[in-house]
Amino acid sequence: MSTPVIVVEYTHTLDAPETPERLAHLKRCLNVREGTLLRSYRSADGSKLVRVFQAPDAGAVRYAHASSGYTNVTIWAGEERDTP
């Protein structure tokens, strides 16, 4: 059985660091669009971040990121699968 997920890859730059306020705004925007942040993974050097969301579609996650001021993101739909 697979679960639809939305994967977001972030490339952080010094001109747009993530703040607790920006992340809170993103979560509020996602909530309105029936989306939820499931997991976050940061690279060892802190230059990249990957987050996994559950949402109706990638468009809902794209809109929430744009309205929260996120740039340098790649957003794509995928599915969670069990690894044998």
N, CA, C and O atoms as CSV, one atom per row, in Angstrom:
chain,resi,resn,atom,element,x,y,z
A,1,MET,N,N,0.854,-1.186,0.000
A,1,MET,CA,C,0.000,0.000,0.000
A,1,MET,C,C,0.890,1.236,0.000
A,1,MET,O,O,1.913,1.265,0.683
A,2,SER,N,N,0.512,2.237,-0.749
A,2,SER,CA,C,1.312,3.462,-0.804
A,2,SER,C,C,0.486,4.655,-0.341
A,2,SER,O,O,-0.736,4.686,-0.486
A,3,THR,N,N,1.182,5.627,0.213
A,3,THR,CA,C,0.564,6.851,0.684
A,3,THR,C,C,1.108,8.010,-0.133
A,3,THR,O,O,2.326,8.142,-0.248
A,4,PRO,N,N,0.251,8.862,-0.709
A,4,PRO,CA,C,0.780,10.001,-1.461
A,4,PRO,C,C,1.472,10.992,-0.532
A,4,PRO,O,O,0.963,11.316,0.541
A,5,VAL,N,N,2.627,11.461,-0.956
A,5,VAL,CA,C,3.378,12.454,-0.196
A,5,VAL,C,C,3.904,13.506,-1.157
A,5,VAL,O,O,4.004,13.273,-2.362
A,6,ILE,N,N,4.236,14.660,-0.610
A,6,ILE,CA,C,4.853,15.730,-1.375
A,6,ILE,C,C,6.237,15.949,-0.777
A,6,ILE,O,O,6.372,16.146,0.431
A,7,VAL,N,N,7.258,15.914,-1.616
A,7,VAL,CA,C,8.627,16.087,-1.169
A,7,VAL,C,C,9.089,17.476,-1.580
A,7,VAL,O,O,8.871,17.903,-2.714
A,8,VAL,N,N,9.729,18.176,-0.653
A,8,VAL,CA,C,10.250,19.518,-0.926
A,8,VAL,C,C,11.743,19.502,-0.619
A,8,VAL,O,O,12.167,19.146,0.480
A,9,GLU,N,N,12.526,19.898,-1.617
A,9,GLU,CA,C,13.969,20.027,-1.455
A,9,GLU,C,C,14.297,21.512,-1.389
A,9,GLU,O,O,13.925,22.276,-2.279
A,10,TYR,N,N,14.987,21.914,-0.343
A,10,TYR,CA,C,15.339,23.317,-0.121
A,10,TYR,C,C,16.845,23.476,-0.320
A,10,TYR,O,O,17.626,22.623,0.101
A,11,THR,N,N,17.241,24.557,-0.955
A,11,THR,CA,C,18.644,24.947,-0.984
A,11,THR,C,C,18.701,26.284,-0.282
A,11,THR,O,O,18.245,27.294,-0.819
A,12,HIS,N,N,19.258,26.297,0.914
A,12,HIS,CA,C,19.281,27.510,1.727
A,12,HIS,C,C,20.376,28.457,1.267
A,12,HIS,O,O,21.472,28.034,0.901
A,13,THR,N,N,20.067,29.717,1.291
A,13,THR,CA,C,21.046,30.756,1.004
A,13,THR,C,C,21.081,31.710,2.182
A,13,THR,O,O,20.126,31.786,2.955
A,14,LEU,N,N,22.163,32.428,2.319
A,14,LEU,CA,C,22.296,33.344,3.446
A,14,LEU,C,C,21.298,34.492,3.398
A,14,LEU,O,O,20.998,35.085,4.435
A,15,ASP,N,N,20.770,34.823,2.204
A,15,ASP,CA,C,19.845,35.951,2.106
A,15,ASP,C,C,18.417,35.588,2.514
A,15,ASP,O,O,17.585,36.484,2.653
A,16,ALA,N,N,18.108,34.302,2.709
A,16,ALA,CA,C,16.742,33.923,3.072
A,16,ALA,C,C,16.758,32.769,4.078
A,16,ALA,O,O,16.269,31.681,3.771
A,17,PRO,N,N,17.309,32.988,5.265
A,17,PRO,CA,C,17.335,31.903,6.238
A,17,PRO,C,C,15.940,31.591,6.761
A,17,PRO,O,O,15.063,32.455,6.782
A,18,GLU,N,N,15.749,30.359,7.177
A,18,GLU,CA,C,14.462,29.999,7.760
A,18,GLU,C,C,14.403,30.512,9.193
A,18,GLU,O,O,15.372,30.421,9.946
A,19,THR,N,N,13.267,31.041,9.541
A,19,THR,CA,C,13.038,31.513,10.902
A,19,THR,C,C,11.860,30.733,11.486
A,19,THR,O,O,11.069,30.161,10.736
A,20,PRO,N,N,11.735,30.704,12.807
A,20,PRO,CA,C,10.567,30.046,13.409
A,20,PRO,C,C,9.254,30.668,12.933
A,20,PRO,O,O,8.254,29.968,12.775
A,21,GLU,N,N,9.259,31.981,12.706
A,21,GLU,CA,C,8.049,32.661,12.241
A,21,GLU,C,C,7.672,32.212,10.831
A,21,GLU,O,O,6.499,31.980,10.539
A,22,ARG,N,N,8.669,32.090,9.961
A,22,ARG,CA,C,8.399,31.664,8.583
A,22,ARG,C,C,7.871,30.232,8.570
A,22,ARG,O,O,6.928,29.924,7.842
A,23,LEU,N,N,8.474,29.358,9.370
A,23,LEU,CA,C,8.006,27.975,9.437
A,23,LEU,C,C,6.590,27.914,10.005
A,23,LEU,O,O,5.774,27.131,9.520
A,24,ALA,N,N,6.279,28.716,11.014
A,24,ALA,CA,C,4.920,28.758,11.577
A,24,ALA,C,C,3.913,29.231,10.528
A,24,ALA,O,O,2.804,28.703,10.443
A,25,HIS,N,N,4.307,30.230,9.730
A,25,HIS,CA,C,3.428,30.721,8.656
A,25,HIS,C,C,3.188,29.616,7.639
A,25,HIS,O,O,2.059,29.423,7.189
A,26,LEU,N,N,4.239,28.890,7.273
A,26,LEU,CA,C,4.105,27.786,6.329
A,26,LEU,C,C,3.129,26.743,6.859
A,26,LEU,O,O,2.262,26.272,6.122
A,27,LYS,N,N,3.264,26.382,8.127
A,27,LYS,CA,C,2.375,25.379,8.713
A,27,LYS,C,C,0.926,25.850,8.737
A,27,LYS,O,O,0.015,25.054,8.514
A,28,ARG,N,N,0.701,27.139,9.005
A,28,ARG,CA,C,-0.676,27.676,8.969
A,28,ARG,C,C,-1.240,27.607,7.549
A,28,ARG,O,O,-2.389,27.210,7.354
A,29,CYS,N,N,-0.434,27.993,6.562
A,29,CYS,CA,C,-0.883,27.938,5.164
A,29,CYS,C,C,-1.194,26.499,4.744
A,29,CYS,O,O,-2.173,26.247,4.043
A,30,LEU,N,N,-0.357,25.571,5.178
A,30,LEU,CA,C,-0.600,24.165,4.855
A,30,LEU,C,C,-1.869,23.667,5.515
A,30,LEU,O,O,-2.631,22.919,4.902
A,31,ASN,N,N,-2.107,24.066,6.749
A,31,ASN,CA,C,-3.292,23.635,7.469
A,31,ASN,C,C,-4.565,24.042,6.733
A,31,ASN,O,O,-5.518,23.267,6.649
A,32,VAL,N,N,-4.573,25.255,6.204
A,32,VAL,CA,C,-5.732,25.738,5.445
A,32,VAL,C,C,-5.959,24.872,4.200
A,32,VAL,O,O,-7.094,24.677,3.765
A,33,ARG,N,N,-4.863,24.357,3.636
A,33,ARG,CA,C,-4.937,23.540,2.419
A,33,ARG,C,C,-4.908,22.052,2.715
A,33,ARG,O,O,-4.647,21.239,1.828
A,34,GLU,N,N,-5.178,21.693,3.980
A,34,GLU,CA,C,-5.238,20.300,4.421
A,34,GLU,C,C,-3.908,19.578,4.239
A,34,GLU,O,O,-3.875,18.398,3.890
A,35,GLY,N,N,-2.815,20.292,4.478
A,35,GLY,CA,C,-1.487,19.705,4.382
A,35,GLY,C,C,-0.833,19.628,5.748
A,35,GLY,O,O,-1.168,20.387,6.658
A,36,THR,N,N,0.108,18.698,5.879
A,36,THR,CA,C,0.809,18.477,7.140
A,36,THR,C,C,2.271,18.179,6.874
A,36,THR,O,O,2.601,17.427,5.958
A,37,LEU,N,N,3.138,18.761,7.664
A,37,LEU,CA,C,4.554,18.444,7.619
A,37,LEU,C,C,4.762,17.136,8.377
A,37,LEU,O,O,4.409,17.031,9.552
A,38,LEU,N,N,5.346,16.123,7.691
A,38,LEU,CA,C,5.549,14.819,8.311
A,38,LEU,C,C,6.960,14.633,8.856
A,38,LEU,O,O,7.138,14.163,9.979
A,39,ARG,N,N,7.969,15.005,8.056
A,39,ARG,CA,C,9.363,14.774,8.430
A,39,ARG,C,C,10.259,15.845,7.828
A,39,ARG,O,O,9.932,16.437,6.799
A,40,SER,N,N,11.400,16.091,8.485
A,40,SER,CA,C,12.433,16.996,7.974
A,40,SER,C,C,13.779,16.290,8.058
A,40,SER,O,O,14.065,15.590,9.030
A,41,TYR,N,N,14.601,16.481,7.033
A,41,TYR,CA,C,15.948,15.918,6.993
A,41,TYR,C,C,16.907,17.012,6.539
A,41,TYR,O,O,16.730,17.582,5.463
A,42,ARG,N,N,17.922,17.308,7.352
A,42,ARG,CA,C,18.910,18.348,7.022
A,42,ARG,C,C,20.255,17.686,6.735
A,42,ARG,O,O,20.644,16.732,7.409
A,43,SER,N,N,20.963,18.202,5.725
A,43,SER,CA,C,22.293,17.679,5.423
A,43,SER,C,C,23.252,18.019,6.561
A,43,SER,O,O,23.016,18.945,7.336
A,44,ALA,N,N,24.327,17.258,6.644
A,44,ALA,CA,C,25.292,17.442,7.730
A,44,ALA,C,C,25.881,18.848,7.741
A,44,ALA,O,O,26.158,19.391,8.811
A,45,ASP,N,N,26.078,19.448,6.563
A,45,ASP,CA,C,26.664,20.796,6.512
A,45,ASP,C,C,25.614,21.901,6.597
A,45,ASP,O,O,25.965,23.081,6.592
A,46,GLY,N,N,24.336,21.540,6.675
A,46,GLY,CA,C,23.270,22.522,6.819
A,46,GLY,C,C,22.888,23.258,5.553
A,46,GLY,O,O,22.074,24.181,5.602
A,47,SER,N,N,23.456,22.875,4.417
A,47,SER,CA,C,23.188,23.607,3.176
A,47,SER,C,C,21.922,23.140,2.465
A,47,SER,O,O,21.398,23.852,1.608
A,48,LYS,N,N,21.433,21.974,2.804
A,48,LYS,CA,C,20.241,21.440,2.149
A,48,LYS,C,C,19.282,20.899,3.197
A,48,LYS,O,O,19.675,20.486,4.289
A,49,LEU,N,N,18.021,20.918,2.824
A,49,LEU,CA,C,16.967,20.421,3.696
A,49,LEU,C,C,15.933,19.734,2.814
A,49,LEU,O,O,15.591,20.241,1.745
A,50,VAL,N,N,15.436,18.587,3.256
A,50,VAL,CA,C,14.358,17.886,2.570
A,50,VAL,C,C,13.243,17.692,3.581
A,50,VAL,O,O,13.472,17.250,4.707
A,51,ARG,N,N,12.034,18.028,3.161
A,51,ARG,CA,C,10.866,17.818,4.015
A,51,ARG,C,C,9.841,16.995,3.253
A,51,ARG,O,O,9.730,17.073,2.030
A,52,VAL,N,N,9.102,16.210,4.006
A,52,VAL,CA,C,8.052,15.378,3.446
A,52,VAL,C,C,6.730,15.840,4.036
A,52,VAL,O,O,6.577,15.950,5.252
A,53,PHE,N,N,5.781,16.109,3.153
A,53,PHE,CA,C,4.466,16.599,3.545
A,53,PHE,C,C,3.393,15.635,3.068
A,53,PHE,O,O,3.584,14.901,2.099
A,54,GLN,N,N,2.280,15.648,3.750
A,54,GLN,CA,C,1.082,14.992,3.256
A,54,GLN,C,C,0.121,16.113,2.901
A,54,GLN,O,O,-0.155,16.986,3.724
A,55,ALA,N,N,-0.388,16.089,1.680
A,55,ALA,CA,C,-1.286,17.147,1.202
A,55,ALA,C,C,-2.110,16.599,0.047
A,55,ALA,O,O,-1.766,15.570,-0.534
A,56,PRO,N,N,-3.195,17.285,-0.284
A,56,PRO,CA,C,-4.028,16.815,-1.397
A,56,PRO,C,C,-3.264,16.727,-2.719
A,56,PRO,O,O,-3.500,15.824,-3.522
A,57,ASP,N,N,-2.342,17.681,-2.939
A,57,ASP,CA,C,-1.555,17.682,-4.169
A,57,ASP,C,C,-0.349,18.601,-4.014
A,57,ASP,O,O,-0.245,19.353,-3.045
A,58,ALA,N,N,0.555,18.530,-4.979
A,58,ALA,CA,C,1.767,19.354,-4.925
A,58,ALA,C,C,1.438,20.841,-5.031
A,58,ALA,O,O,2.162,21.671,-4.482
A,59,GLY,N,N,0.369,21.183,-5.720
A,59,GLY,CA,C,-0.022,22.582,-5.870
A,59,GLY,C,C,-0.310,23.248,-4.534
A,59,GLY,O,O,0.036,24.412,-4.334
A,60,ALA,N,N,-0.937,22.525,-3.624
A,60,ALA,CA,C,-1.237,23.078,-2.300
A,60,ALA,C,C,0.055,23.398,-1.556
A,60,ALA,O,O,0.144,24.422,-0.879
A,61,VAL,N,N,1.045,22.536,-1.677
A,61,VAL,CA,C,2.327,22.744,-1.002
A,61,VAL,C,C,3.102,23.877,-1.679
A,61,VAL,O,O,3.746,24.677,-1.001
A,62,ARG,N,N,3.041,23.948,-3.005
A,62,ARG,CA,C,3.698,25.051,-3.726
A,62,ARG,C,C,3.117,26.399,-3.305
A,62,ARG,O,O,3.857,27.347,-3.045
A,63,TYR,N,N,1.801,26.477,-3.239
A,63,TYR,CA,C,1.149,27.733,-2.865
A,63,TYR,C,C,1.533,28.142,-1.449
A,63,TYR,O,O,1.823,29.312,-1.199
A,64,ALA,N,N,1.537,27.189,-0.523
A,64,ALA,CA,C,1.880,27.489,0.868
A,64,ALA,C,C,3.316,27.997,0.969
A,64,ALA,O,O,3.589,28.931,1.723
A,65,HIS,N,N,4.232,27.397,0.222
A,65,HIS,CA,C,5.626,27.844,0.243
A,65,HIS,C,C,5.771,29.242,-0.359
A,65,HIS,O,O,6.471,30.092,0.192
A,66,ALA,N,N,5.116,29.470,-1.479
A,66,ALA,CA,C,5.208,30.788,-2.121
A,66,ALA,C,C,4.644,31.877,-1.214
A,66,ALA,O,O,5.237,32.948,-1.089
A,67,SER,N,N,3.508,31.611,-0.585
A,67,SER,CA,C,2.903,32.632,0.272
A,67,SER,C,C,3.688,32.840,1.566
A,67,SER,O,O,3.504,33.848,2.248
A,68,SER,N,N,4.557,31.897,1.903
A,68,SER,CA,C,5.395,32.021,3.102
A,68,SER,C,C,6.780,32.578,2.792
A,68,SER,O,O,7.614,32.704,3.689
A,69,GLY,N,N,7.029,32.911,1.524
A,69,GLY,CA,C,8.282,33.544,1.149
A,69,GLY,C,C,9.446,32.607,0.900
A,69,GLY,O,O,10.594,33.050,0.867
A,70,TYR,N,N,9.181,31.336,0.725
A,70,TYR,CA,C,10.263,30.392,0.448
A,70,TYR,C,C,10.682,30.489,-1.021
A,70,TYR,O,O,9.843,30.544,-1.921
A,71,THR,N,N,11.975,30.509,-1.236
A,71,THR,CA,C,12.542,30.467,-2.586
A,71,THR,C,C,13.540,29.321,-2.638
A,71,THR,O,O,13.827,28.702,-1.613
A,72,ASN,N,N,14.059,29.040,-3.795
A,72,ASN,CA,C,15.042,27.959,-3.965
A,72,ASN,C,C,14.519,26.623,-3.441
A,72,ASN,O,O,15.205,25.921,-2.698
A,73,VAL,N,N,13.298,26.288,-3.839
A,73,VAL,CA,C,12.721,24.995,-3.460
A,73,VAL,C,C,12.328,24.226,-4.713
A,73,VAL,O,O,11.952,24.809,-5.730
A,74,THR,N,N,12.421,22.916,-4.617
A,74,THR,CA,C,11.927,22.020,-5.653
A,74,THR,C,C,10.859,21.164,-4.992
A,74,THR,O,O,11.101,20.562,-3.945
A,75,ILE,N,N,9.679,21.106,-5.599
A,75,ILE,CA,C,8.539,20.418,-4.996
A,75,ILE,C,C,8.029,19.369,-5.970
A,75,ILE,O,O,7.763,19.667,-7.135
A,76,TRP,N,N,7.895,18.139,-5.487
A,76,TRP,CA,C,7.390,17.078,-6.348
A,76,TRP,C,C,6.568,16.070,-5.561
A,76,TRP,O,O,6.786,15.857,-4.369
A,77,ALA,N,N,5.615,15.455,-6.257
A,77,ALA,CA,C,4.750,14.446,-5.648
A,77,ALA,C,C,5.411,13.079,-5.748
A,77,ALA,O,O,6.084,12.762,-6.729
A,78,GLY,N,N,5.203,12.293,-4.727
A,78,GLY,CA,C,5.739,10.933,-4.717
A,78,GLY,C,C,4.806,10.033,-3.931
A,78,GLY,O,O,3.670,10.401,-3.631
A,79,GLU,N,N,5.286,8.879,-3.611
A,79,GLU,CA,C,4.492,7.991,-2.776
A,79,GLU,C,C,5.417,7.229,-1.845
A,79,GLU,O,O,6.538,6.865,-2.203
A,80,GLU,N,N,4.918,7.002,-0.647
A,80,GLU,CA,C,5.671,6.245,0.351
A,80,GLU,C,C,5.476,4.762,0.070
A,80,GLU,O,O,4.360,4.294,-0.159
A,81,ARG,N,N,6.581,4.041,0.092
A,81,ARG,CA,C,6.503,2.599,-0.147
A,81,ARG,C,C,7.291,1.865,0.932
A,81,ARG,O,O,8.299,2.356,1.441
A,82,ASP,N,N,6.811,0.704,1.256
A,82,ASP,CA,C,7.548,-0.163,2.184
A,82,ASP,C,C,8.757,-0.725,1.457
A,82,ASP,O,O,8.668,-1.133,0.299
A,83,THR,N,N,9.883,-0.741,2.145
A,83,THR,CA,C,11.089,-1.321,1.582
A,83,THR,C,C,11.219,-2.742,2.113
A,83,THR,O,O,11.250,-2.955,3.325
A,84,PRO,N,N,11.297,-3.722,1.199
A,84,PRO,CA,C,11.365,-5.129,1.669
A,84,PRO,C,C,12.674,-5.413,2.383
A,84,PRO,O,O,12.898,-6.535,2.838
